[in-house]
């Protein structure tokens, strides 16, 4: 799918200049540093340093050559539209003039931003500012949307509400509780924005701008209910969970237990559990298992390797135990998952989760 430019002619998405009604949500002082697992740093200067060490691919949209944008730009597509053909793995890259919001409704994954890697669980909104190096490993069958806005459009939105500037100040992962998400119009707003993006009916421009503002307003409102970044305890826990998440990414195939991770982090198991529960709502073992399960699903979907070989490759000494582990957490055996395909398997997991059964990863 090609980009749609906000300008005259073709499939244009034209927004009037700011000066109409003002959205005032009281978000001018929002601080999103508490909800990301990525180190604070100057994004553009880091990109420049990294580019001298190794070439970072730069795109307009992923896989498309960069080009100048004449005016403001908005692009909306499903996560599947671009990720499925790349085996649900988006290699590290950057966009010079595009900011992105990735809204994930279903399917876990790993996000990489500025050299740091961390898991996320749905529902989640991942915000990637222009100029930051980022990549993704999506669970096959993931559902959601990618919203891309040009730097010029983002600056116009900041004039309407300064909270938008805080939102795009650095890479951030916002994980929402299902009940909190349902209490807002975010999911509906994203769906309607995607639907309106592909229309050309009368009043289209007004509708697109309106739905984009609805999406941003609801993200800012949800973010206000997250832990306070200025709290010293929250800050320490955030740094600890970030270190733990990085360690999982490096060592999840090594069959380490929670006590092993706690020892490597030089902290007690109790402190690790408290931090993980406070910031993610999940225990340390749950986060470890989620990463193992994501890798197992990718191997089952994209390789023909025997289940026993996959089990050994991700650190299980006993393939039978791996099968029990996989079945308990997904509601399907590894072979059944492979036969059904990721989309149907995700639907089974979601149904079981709604019934309160173990398949919640």
N, C-alpha and C positions, 0 to 999 in steps of 0.2 A: 504494500500500500504506500502510495506516495504522499508527501506532505501537502497540506492545504494551507495556502498562504493567505494572510489577512490583508487583502489589497484588492484592487479592481481586476475584474476579468476572471474567467475560469471558475473553479470551485473555490471561490473566495470566502473568507470568514472575516467580515469587516466589523470592527468595534468602533463606536463613536469615542472620541477623545474624552478623558475624564472631565467632569464638570456637571454631570447629572446628579442623581441622588447619591448620597454618601452612606456607605455601610460603616456603622460605628459600633464595634463589638467590644470595645474596652480592652483590646489585645496589644496595645502599643508597647507594653513592657514584658511581653511574653519571652520566656527563656526556654529554649528547647534543648539545652545541653543535657538535661537529665534523662532524656528518652533515647539518646543514641548511644551506640557502643563504639563510636569512632572517636579517635583522639582529636582534641581541638587543635587546629593549626590553620595556617593561611593556605587555603586551597590552591589558589592560582600559583603562588610561589612554589608550593610543593610539586605541582604538576610540571612546572618548568624544570625543577631539579631532577624529577624522575625521568623526564623525557630525554635528558642528556645521558642517562644511564642505559635506558632501553626504550625502544620506540613504543609509544602508546598510540593505538589506533584512534583516530578522530573521525567522527561521522556527523552528518546532519541528524538523521535517524539511524539506528543501528544497521550496519551493512550498506548504507547509502553514502556516497562521497560527500564531503563537506562542500558547502557553497554559501555564498552571501545571501542573507535574508533581507529583502527590501521591505521593511515595515514590520508589523507585528504578525505573529504566527501562532496558530493553535493546531495541535494534532491530537486525535484520540483514536486508540485502537485497543483491541483485546490483548491481553498478555500472550495468548495462544497464537495470535496472528503472526507475530515475529519470532517467538521463542520456540514454537513447536518444530519449525524447520531447522532450527539449530540444536535440536535434541534438548530443548529446555535449558540450555546453558548459554549464557551471554558472557563472552570473554571481556576482561577489563578493557575499557575504552572511555572516551569522554566526548562531550558535546561543548563546543566553545560558547555557543550562544543560546542553548536550550536548557531550561530547567525542567525537571520531570517529577511527576508524582505517580507512583506505582501503587494502585489500590488492589490488594489481594483479598479476595473473599473466601477462597478455598484453596488449600494446598500449602504445605510448609516449604521452606527453602533457606538458602544461605545468601546473604548480601555481602558484597565486598565493596568497601569505599575507602579510598586513600590508603590502601595497604592493609586495612583491618578487615577481618571477616567475622560475621556473627550470624546466628540463626535468627529467624523470625517465625512467628506462628500467626495464622490468620484469626480474625480479620486484622489487617494491618495496612498502614499507609507508609510507604517509603519515599522520602523526599530527597532528591538528588539535585543540588545546585549546579548551574552551568560551570564548567571548568573543573569539575571533580572527577577523578578516575573511579569508575565503578563497574561492577559486574554482578551476575546473578547465577545461581543454580536453583531453578524452580523444580518443584515436584512435578513429574509428568502429569498432565491433566489439570494443572492449576487454572483457576478461573479468576478473572479480574480485568482491570483496564490500566493502560498507560496514558497519562495526560502529559503532553509536552507543550510548553509555552516559551516563546522567545524572550530574550532578555528585555527587549523594549516593552513587550506586553506586561512582563512581571513588574517593571518599574512603574508602569501606569497603574497597576493594581496596588502597589505600595502607596501611591499617592492617595488612594481611596481608603486604605487601612494599613497602618504601619506594621500590624501583626504579620502581614504577608512577607515583609522584609525579614522579620525574625524567623519565620518558617523556613525561608530559603537561605538562611545564613550559613548553613553547614549541612552535611548529610545527616539525616535523622530517620529513625525507625519508630513509628508510633504503633503500638499494639493495643487493640481495643478489646474490652470485654463485649461479648455478644449482646448482652442486655443494654449496655451503654450505646452501642452502635444502633441498635433497633430504636432507641429513644430519640435518634436524630434523623435528619433527612439525607445523610451522607450517601448511603448506598443507592437510594432512589435518585439523588442528584447526579451521581456518576452515571447511572444507567440512562437518565434523561439527556445528560450532556452528550454521551456517546450516540444516542439515537438522533438527537438534533444535529450533531456534527455532519451526518450523512444526508441531511435534508437540504432542500433548496426552496422550500415553500415561502410564502409571504410571511414576513415577520421573523424569518430565520435568524437574522443577525441579533435581534433583540433577545430571542430565546437562548441562543448560544451564550451570549454574555451573561444573561441572568443565571443560567445553570452553572456556569463556571464560578460565579460569585457565590452561589449556594454551596457548591462543593467546598470552596475555600473557607467560607464562614463556618461550616460545620466541622471542618478539620480544626480550626482555631478553637472552637467551643469544646471539642473533645479533648484537645491538648490542655485546656485549663484544668481539667479534672485529674491530670496525671501528677505524680509526686513532685514536690517543690524542689527545684534544683538548688535553691539557696540554702537548703537544710544540709548541715555538715554530714549528718549520718547518711542521708540519701546520696550525697556525693561520694562518700567512701564506698557505699554498697554498689553504686554504679560502676566505679572503677574496678571493684572486685569482680563483678559479673562480667565486665569487659575482658578482664584477664582470663577468667574461667572459660569464656566463650572462645577466645583465641586459642587456648590450650586444647579445648575439645577439637577444634579444627585441625590442629597439628597431630593429635594423639588418639583420635576416636577409634582407629583401627588396631590399637595396641592392647585392647581388653583391660583398660584401667578401671578400677573401682572408684567410687566416690572418695574413700579414704586415700587412695593413691593421688587423686587430683588435689585433695586438700593438702597433702604432704608437699606436692610440687609447688603449691601456692603459698606454703608456709603459714597455713591458717588451720583452725579447727573445723571439723565437719559441721558443727552447729552453726558457726559463723557463716560458712558457705551456704548452708541451707536457708538460713534466715535472709541473707542477701538475695538469693535467687527467688525465694517466695515473695519477698517484698517488691521486687522490681519486675518479675516476669509472671508471677502467679504459679510457677512450676518448680518442682524440686530439682536438685542437681541431677539425680538419676533420670528424671524425666527428660531433661535437656540432652543428656548423653544418649539415651535411647532414641530420641527424636532424630539425632544426627545419624545414628546407625541405620535407622529405618529409612531415612531419605536416601542414603547411599545404596541400601539394598533395593529399593524401588527403582532407582536409576539403572542398576545392574540388571535387574530382572526385565526391565523394559527395553534396554538398548543392547543387550548382549544375549547370545544363545548359551552362555555358560551354564553348566549344571548347577542346581541349587546348592549342592555341597561345595562346589568351587567358590561360589559367591560367598557362602558362609565363612569359609576359610579366609577369603580375601579381605573381609571386613572384621576379622579378629575372633570369630567363633571357633572354638576347638571341636565342637560337636555339631554337625549339621542338623541332627534331630532337635537339639535345643534351639538352634536358630529357627527352625520351622515353627516350634511352639511359641517362641518369642514373636515372630512375625504374625502368626495367626492371632495371638492374644491381643496385639495392638492394632490390627487392621480388620479383624473379622474374616480374613481370607488366608488360605495357605499361600505360600510363595507360588506354587504352580497355578492355583486359581487366579491369583493376581495377574500372572503373566498371560493367562488365557483370556481374562476379561478385558484387559487393557486398562490404562491408568484412569480414564474418565469414569468408567463404570465402577472401578475399584474405589475411587474417591467418593463416589455417591454412596457406596455401601458403608464406608467409614463414617460419612456424615450422618447417615441414618442411624447407625449404632450409637454415635455420640449423642444424638438427640434422644435416644432411649436410655441414656445414662450408662451404657455398657463400656467396656474398657477401650474400644477403638477410638482413641482421642488424639492420636498423633498423625 
